[in-house]
């Protein structure tokens, strides 16, 4: 029985999502460490409803960054659980960065846009990287 091979385009989107998750995870870890170590680094502009102190945001970004990084690494291996976690943490990352907008508005918007692209790539082409990996190992 012949199985349909995934397109290179679809596998490329899957790799894009995993690499972006790894990068966003690293950025989140760096943001978190900076916020915990030197909270004066971030200047708060307008007052928002979702106002936590910078140290709290630092811990949120540090923990979320570690989970996002691990999900990105897991997706590269074709792990289904990692792909599911990737979609969930990308959604949580988008929400957290929306609430982070008072501290870093431009960066928050950029990360939200990348998170949306990640969610699309993982849901539209989720099985393609696993299929491509199994095709290359059986060849």
C-alpha positions as CSV (number, residue, x, y, z in Angstrom):
1,X,0.0,0.0,0.0
2,X,1.5,3.3,-1.1
3,X,1.4,6.1,1.4
4,X,1.4,9.7,0.3
5,X,4.7,11.5,1.1
6,X,4.5,14.9,2.7
7,X,5.5,17.8,0.7
8,X,8.7,19.6,1.4
9,X,6.8,22.7,2.0
10,X,4.7,21.1,4.7
11,X,7.8,19.6,6.4
12,X,9.5,23.0,6.1
13,X,6.6,24.6,8.1
14,X,6.9,22.0,10.7
15,X,10.7,22.6,11.1
16,X,9.9,26.4,11.1
17,X,7.5,25.9,14.0
18,X,10.0,23.8,16.0
19,X,12.9,26.2,15.5
20,X,10.7,29.2,16.3
21,X,9.6,27.4,19.5
22,X,13.2,26.8,20.5
23,X,14.1,30.4,19.8
24,X,11.0,31.8,21.6
25,X,11.8,29.5,24.5
26,X,15.4,30.9,24.7
27,X,14.1,34.5,24.4
28,X,11.6,33.8,27.2
29,X,14.3,32.4,29.4
30,X,16.5,35.4,28.8
31,X,13.6,37.8,29.5
32,X,12.8,35.9,32.7
33,X,16.4,36.0,34.0
34,X,16.7,39.7,33.3
35,X,13.4,40.5,34.9
36,X,14.3,38.4,38.0
37,X,17.9,39.7,38.3
38,X,17.4,43.4,37.4
39,X,13.8,44.4,37.5
40,X,14.7,48.1,36.9
41,X,15.7,47.1,33.3
42,X,12.0,47.1,32.3
43,X,10.2,50.5,32.3
44,X,6.5,50.3,32.7
45,X,4.5,52.8,30.6
46,X,0.8,52.9,30.7
47,X,-1.2,51.2,33.5
48,X,-3.0,48.0,32.4
49,X,-5.4,45.7,34.0
50,X,-2.9,42.8,34.0
51,X,-0.3,44.4,36.1
52,X,2.1,42.2,38.1
53,X,5.4,43.2,39.4
54,X,8.4,42.6,37.1
55,X,9.8,39.7,39.2
56,X,6.5,37.8,38.8
57,X,6.6,38.3,35.1
58,X,10.2,37.1,35.1
59,X,9.3,33.8,36.7
60,X,6.3,33.4,34.3
61,X,8.6,34.0,31.3
62,X,11.4,31.8,32.7
63,X,9.1,28.8,33.3
64,X,7.2,29.2,30.1
65,X,10.4,29.6,28.2
66,X,11.8,26.3,29.5
67,X,8.6,24.5,28.5
68,X,8.5,26.1,25.1
69,X,12.1,25.2,24.5
70,X,11.6,21.6,25.4
71,X,8.5,21.4,23.2
72,X,10.4,22.7,20.2
73,X,13.1,20.1,20.7
74,X,10.5,17.4,21.0
75,X,8.8,18.4,17.8
76,X,12.1,18.0,15.9
77,X,12.0,14.3,16.9
78,X,8.4,13.9,15.6
79,X,6.9,13.4,19.1
80,X,3.1,13.7,19.0
81,X,2.9,14.8,22.6
82,X,5.5,17.5,22.0
83,X,3.5,18.8,19.0
84,X,0.4,19.0,21.2
85,X,2.3,20.7,23.9
86,X,3.8,23.0,21.3
87,X,0.3,24.2,20.2
88,X,-0.7,24.7,23.9
89,X,2.4,26.6,24.9
90,X,2.3,28.7,21.8
91,X,-1.2,29.8,22.7
92,X,-0.2,30.4,26.3
93,X,2.9,32.3,25.1
94,X,0.7,34.5,22.9
95,X,-1.6,35.3,25.9
96,X,1.4,35.9,28.2
97,X,3.0,38.2,25.7
98,X,-0.3,40.1,25.2
99,X,-0.3,40.8,29.0
100,X,3.5,41.7,28.7
101,X,2.7,44.5,26.2
102,X,3.0,47.3,28.8
103,X,6.6,46.3,29.4
104,X,7.8,45.5,25.8
105,X,5.0,46.4,23.3
106,X,6.8,45.9,20.0
107,X,8.5,42.6,21.1
108,X,5.2,41.3,22.5
109,X,3.5,41.9,19.2
110,X,6.3,40.2,17.3
111,X,6.2,37.1,19.5
112,X,2.4,36.9,19.3
113,X,2.6,36.9,15.5
114,X,5.2,34.1,15.6
115,X,3.1,32.2,18.0
116,X,0.1,32.3,15.7
117,X,2.3,31.1,12.8
118,X,3.6,28.2,15.0
119,X,0.0,27.2,15.9
120,X,-1.0,27.2,12.3
121,X,2.1,25.1,11.2
122,X,1.6,22.5,14.0
123,X,-2.1,22.1,13.4
124,X,-2.1,22.2,9.6
125,X,1.1,20.2,9.0
126,X,1.5,18.4,12.3
127,X,2.1,14.8,11.1
128,X,4.3,15.8,8.2
129,X,7.6,15.8,10.1
130,X,6.8,12.4,11.6
131,X,6.0,11.0,8.2
132,X,9.1,12.4,6.7
133,X,11.3,11.0,9.5
134,X,9.7,7.5,9.1
135,X,10.1,7.6,5.3
136,X,13.8,8.4,5.5
137,X,14.4,5.8,8.2
138,X,12.7,3.0,6.1
139,X,14.6,3.9,2.9
